[in-house]
Amino acid sequence: MGSSKLLPVDHLRKVEGWGGAVSSFGYVYSPKSTEELLEVIAIARKHDRKITIRGAGRSYGDAATGAENIILDTSGMNTVLSWNLEKGVITVECGVTIEQLWKHCIEDGWWPPVVPGTMYPTVGGCIGMNIHGKNNFKVGPFGDHVVSFTMVLVSGEIINVSRESDAELFHAVIGGFGMFGIVVSITLQMKKVYSGLLRVQAWTTTDLHALFDLYKEQIPKSDYLVGWVDCLSSGKKLGRSIVHQANYFAEGEDPTPTATLRIDRQSLPEKILGVFPKSLVWMLLLPFMNNVGMKFINWLRIVASKLPLLGKPQYEQSHAEFAFLLDYVPGWKKAYGDGGLIQYQSFIPKEHAEKVFASQIEMCQRAGIPPYLGVFKQHKPDAFLFTHAVDGFSLALDFKVTDANRGNLWKLCSEMNDLVLKHNGRFYFAKDATLRPSDFQAFLGDDVIQKFKSLKEKYDPSGLLQTDLSQRLMRL
Amino acid sequence: MSKKWKHAIIVGASGGIGEAIVYELAKQGISVGIIARRGDELQRVAANAGAISNQSKFLPFVHDVTHYSEVPALLQEITKQLGGLDLIIYNSGIMPLVGKTEYNFETDKSILNTNILGAFAWLNEAAMRFQNARSGTIVGISSIAGERGRKGMPAYMTSKAALSTYLESLRNRLAQYGVKVVTIKPGVIDTNMSKDSPNKLWLMSPEKAAKEIVAAAAKGSVVKYVPFQWRFVSMVLHLLPSFIFRRLNF
């Protein structure tokens, strides 16, 4: 315990999951290069500390927090290394954000093939969590579009990995929540687009069953499809929803592609409904962030969707406007208050999904903790070791967390976990804050966990890479 | 399960109020680093706390608070083992009985070493950590004895007055970082320290005191008198002019 073992306290920070409901303290280091990153590994070894890799910190729960660990903040490694605009292949450092990525490519007619609901995660984070988009049913997860990546191992060795060079490691690192090494650069295949616009169509459904029916009908005709679910309505209106579909323009359909592909055409509106500065909108939400208020907001949303002028069943929208719904209201999570929020997302095989989601919504309502946001998507299976996808559907539920409801909310999530597991469902680490080790074991199965352990032993035998999530689920 | 506190350190926890605070925190599922000189007593307190909550960690660390240079490394080691730090309570204190005509420099120095310099060593270190983390609660167990300079035990009263002022200063420094600093001013608590004291006014059990102290800390109180009646005594004491105060025989 000599002073040489002391970590400088000025690196100490409270590090939160994006939802703000879980946090821990860590010593944050922000390397700007691979050389500096190697120095951070040396510091961790010298001080006998674990390392937690963190990008933009957009995982809702504890996937990028590490209690008393070195927090390796990779957001400063954010250079676009190369861009081949003929082939649409880009190589970026891990800290490049989705925003940087699409802004770099769109004017050349390319768009990231998979994006989350916000443009602020880093590409490294997207790899670690193997994120999905509103087109998962069609194009798979982010990892399906990765050509190769470069990874720094905790030994200091630097390796290049592709499907061809090492398929097992490729499929474990992508979605492997930063457990095997630090991915420092990524080569991605972008998607060719012939317009900066998408054709968007909206429907309102009367209940959950109608939502599933609509999906069945529209999925074959959709490039993107996403449903907003009113989780406060019950009885015959349980699961009523608004669904948005978006489709690309074919080559030649947009008469002015150069204009629509301009970055300034993609920008999100500065004002909501043309009136409120969007930076202030979260304050307007404050009085409604309770069960009664949200019931009213949801009702208003459904009513508005049916009005001819506001509802706009068919319209054109830029890629950014359609993709990044979570960025419309900056700081919206502040409306959830000091306790923050958690998101609970489960993925259920198609044959059970409707029944399970209806039960989940009812369970939440019975517990008096209804989700204030519900988002519905369709998925398809993929080949990644820690895949969260199924041949089925997911429902993501946002819960307000307070000191008063925290215990009951975690209990509710555990009960929903039991239901999900009973129907062979899966979970997603980017969203998780409540899984128990037994849930983790049950959803992944012994073979996957054994494979994980043998890869961990090979690439990080001293267990240097840890997060609060890995500690919670695996006690690594 | 509360977001508020998950990890705490109690300095001076092998008996009395400190021990009772450990048990109070254990009831709330908080993991605690327990610090005192007496290793056997620490083990006993840790075991008792473990019996209250098997979900939390209770880590005993033998340490003499006058070994100031050990503090930075020890604090970092404890926080590493605990997994964080949200609350620190400095409870170490000595109150040797001093005769009415006694002036013993070594005794007075030992009082200040433990009651004040030990607090500086621990709470400065915690303050730096909390300031960077922009979060945390610091609690100092001062005393009603520090309100004015009475005839008995000048050094002890000085130490408690100094501790109260130090805590106020910390509070004013750290408020902008969201860090709470709480001054606790107990009256007479039924512990070893007070067993030889003739004054038993409003005697309170350590358990009840601990409950009030933890509640005040959770609330982020500025100054908490335990029990609350001492607040009124304090107000009166401050109003008394010196020529009357010096005639009081306590």
Interface residues (C-beta under 8 A of the other chain):
Chain A: M1 G2 S3 K5 L6 L7 V9 D10 H11 L12 R13 K14 A21 V22 S23 S24 F25 R49 A67 E68 G339 G340 V401 D403 R406 G407 W410
Chain B: M1 S2 K3 K4 E70 P72 A73 L74 Q76 E77 T79 K80 L82 G83 G84 L85 M128 R129 N132 A133 R134 S135
